Structures are given as structure tokens and as C-alpha cells.
Amino acid sequence: QVQLVESGGGLVQPGGSLRLSCAASGSIFSVGTMGWYRQAPGKQRDVVARITSGSSTNYADSVKGRFTISRDNAKNTVYLQMNSLKPEDTAVYYCKAGVVPSSFRSEFIYWGQGTQVTVSS
């Protein structure tokens, strides 16, 4: 059974920073593209940033220059460093990963449970 477990959310003042982590655990053969998404109340879930297994990255325009996505392949973990946070960054942040479990040879999409990020003074 594969699970994605997120950590690092919380309350921060505008202009502050947070670092999110998401670790994939279980019987894993390989992990492909990993990404962070966010969903604000009453809005759809949107992509924030993605990173391939080869560490190619892409970002939503709204976070370019402020957020940095990275990964540690040895730990099957993806990170999101968030700087210069704004109130409009407030949302539940979800981790998503494409994972090939050890007992299969097909990739499945997994989601984390979500972590709340609140930017407010």
C-alpha cells in the first residue's frame, strides 16, 4: 500500500516563509512526476508546481520567483519552499505523485491528505 504523507503547513504572516514536505511510503518500485496543488475555499484545485524524476520543474505563474519545488529521490520525498507568502496563497495544499508499486508495472496516481497553509496578519 502506497501512501503520501504531507507536513509543514501552518499559519504565517504575509511576507513569511514555509516549507512543505511530502513523503511517499510503502512498497514502491519507482516514483515519477511529483507535484503540489492547492485548493482555496470555493475554488477548484489548481497546480502550483511539478517536478519530474529528472528534476525538471514548472510553476504556476502566480508563484514563480517565490516558490521552489525540489525532491530527494533516495527518500521519495518532494518539498515546496514557499517565500514571500501572500494572503492569496492561503489554501489546502495537496501532494500528488505518480508511483509504480513494487507488485505492479503500471503507474498509479496518489494524493496526500492535504495540509492547511494560512497567510494572515
Secondary structure as UniProt FT lines:
FT   STRAND          3..7
FT   STRAND          10..12
FT   TURN            14..15
FT   STRAND          18..25
FT   STRAND          28..39
FT   TURN            41..42
FT   STRAND          46..51
FT   TURN            53..54
FT   STRAND          57..59
FT   TURN            61..66
FT   STRAND          67..72
FT   HELIX           73..75
FT   STRAND          77..82
FT   HELIX           87..89
FT   STRAND          91..101
FT   TURN            102..103
FT   STRAND          108..111
FT   STRAND          115..119
//
